[in-house]
Amino acid sequence: MWPLVRGRLPAPPARVLDIGCGRLSGFVPLLRGDGYDAVGVDPEAPDGPHYLRFEFERVDAPTDVDGIVASASLHHVADPALVVDRIVGSLSGGGTLVVVEWAWERFDHDTAQWAFARLREDEEEGWPHRRRAEWLASGQTWEEYLHNWADSHGLHRSDLLVRTLDERLERRRLEYGPYLFPELAHTTPADEQTAIDAGAIRPTRVDWLGVRR
């Protein structure tokens, strides 16, 4: 996702926050390596001067930043409206927000079966392996299992997230594309896009770009 994210941010040395960078640093090393003044925010962020270990919505975050990246971090926050309000408060006038999200509600039966048929069987199991195993053990239809699982984890639908973003920032781009390929064996983004274009599966990645009004 780095080329997509990098291509939508203002030019370095802009100040950028990576919200939900996780314990693996997120985009921060790439951003800093490209000349950005970048800081990662996450309760499990690594130690170091370029990371803030807290929940973005609970502690005062840096303000007047030029860009914010939120990659797969909004669908599981407690209150999307609160988080987006905090994002707006952190951005400078005209500042850019780059969102990459998972549209879990688009992960329908056909899309799931396409992905499950391509799972890596000889490497560390990822989230699709766990979803498949839990679904098979549940005795439910895929749609029943998916919605029950999402409800139990408090996941927000992508259309709600998009609406929340559109209400608070000026949207510049909204696209849907491949999301599953990193977890699949011998599957490229182009392979997944081909299946999407053929109507065999649904796109489950949301790319949203906006600026502070």
FENNOR-V263083 format. One line per field, one symbol per residue. phi: phi as a letter, one per 20 degrees, with the letter a starting at -180 (. if undefined). burial: # if it has 9 or more other C-alpha atoms within 8 Angstrom, else .. A space follows every 10 residues. Layout:
phi=???
burial=???
This chain:
phi=.ggffffdef ffegecddem fmfenleggf fffeneedcd cagdfffpfd cdeafgedcf egdleebcdc dlcefdffcg ffffgffgfe ffgmfddddc cdeffeefgf fffgfffdff ddcgfdffgf ffffffffme fgfffgffff ffdmfeffff fffffffdce fdbbccbfce gfedelcdgf fffffffenf cdfddddccb cff
burial=....#...#. .#.####### ###.####.. ##...##### ###.##.... ######.... ....###### #######..# ..######.# ##.####### ###.#.##.. ##.###.### ....#..### .#..#....# .##.###..# ....####.. ##.###.### #..#.##### #.##..#.#. .##.##...# ########## ##.
